Amino acid sequence: MSFNSLGLSEALLRAINKKGYSSPSPIQEKAIPPILEGRDVLASAQTGTGKTAGFTLPLLQILSQGAIQRRRPVRALILTPTRELAAQIFDNVKDYSSFLDLKSAVIFGGVNQNPQVSKLRQGVDVLVATPGRLLDLCNQGLLSLNKVELFVLDEADRMLDMGFVRDIEKVIKLIPAKRQNLMFSATFSKEIKKLAHGILNHPVMVEATPENTTVEVIKQKVIRVDKAKKTELIIKLITEGKWKQVLVFTRTKHGANNLTKKMMAGGITAAAIHGNKSQGARTKALSGFKDGSIRVMVATDIAARGLDIPLLPHVINFEIPNIPEDYVHRIGRTGRAGASGEAMSLVSPDETTFLRDIQKLIGMTIPSELLEGFEPDPNASTEPIKRQQQSRSGSGRSGGKRNSDRAPKNGSEKRKTKKRRY
Ligand code: AMP
């Protein structure tokens, strides 16, 4: 199928051409036509599927067909959980609207609000926002959402994990009841269905990939390792394998910082990305990682979620996640756009239960191996690390006074490890 047959305008086709896309991705093929028809859409798609263009292209087309209002009130609102995602979506909006007379802006917390406010004052058709800063500006009377025609809720599952459900409800109250809604989520839990029911109006359901396809195409491996030897092992793997762009996951912010320091001491350029890092530090780390000046990025789950890093060859779980679904999100960063990737998990005896839960979720046993000199002590305890000692790190809250790394309301303790749809 070609983009021409999706009913997109000449200006959008030019922008797509400029981006170099030759054909629509499955989610774009399925989501664009019903959105153009004005239908609400509930889509199951994770980052890497091309979902951003899937909602941005038809949204821009709809807006460009309507009359431009003199004061340019916000007509499309795209709500997303993290600052990085907001920035990435905004970049996409700018690219795709380069041949249209539409203005866009992005707002998120952790940075001075003044430049964002002055941008809003100039009039904005499409606003990309994280919930916290959006509500802050609305509460200060600096932003009005009463002319919103299109509402996009991106990464809805992560929104819930990060405790944004109340904020979403507040946003819904600020936008007109008559509007078109698009909701994207990688997983479909009971909570997501409930949220969708409250927001969407007879939605068309679209799915990017059949269940667990992502998991099956990615080469996965477990290395059973002594906990105390993990750092030495990861440095050896990266150095000897001459790996260039490696995304490493830890469970905690502290763990990410520690590992980054040790990598640097071991001669590997590395940067940590997590919720305690300033926006500037995170942006710098991400661009260094993309341009190759930083070889390893050490990330926590929420901070890494949604980062647009195409063609990532290596993902290493320095610590495997205690939330099985996070494993799927983590390894999903490798098999992008048909490129092959490898996901490796360093598993110490105390993570045995976490590994069992992950394998149950993905419905397969991940091949495991031992490396000479790094084998775990056969007598080591397989007692899991106490869950309450772990923190979930990320970039959830987008500004203001609250803690940016809130504990998930629907997180680890409450989640079941049942098979989900991806
Ligand atoms: P997303 O899932 O929206 O984060 O997109 C993942 C990546 O795929 C981004 O780098 C996009 O620029 C890219 N992309 C989106 N649509 C297409 C397409 N039709 N063909 C090739 N690449 C695409």
Boltz pocket constraint, residues with backbone or C-beta under 6 A from the ligand:
constraints:
  - pocket:
      binder: B
      contacts: [[A, 20], [A, 21], [A, 22], [A, 23], [A, 24], [A, 25], [A, 28], [A, 46], [A, 47], [A, 48], [A, 49], [A, 50], [A, 51], [A, 52], [A, 53], [A, 306], [A, 308], [A, 310], [A, 337]]
      max_distance: 6.0
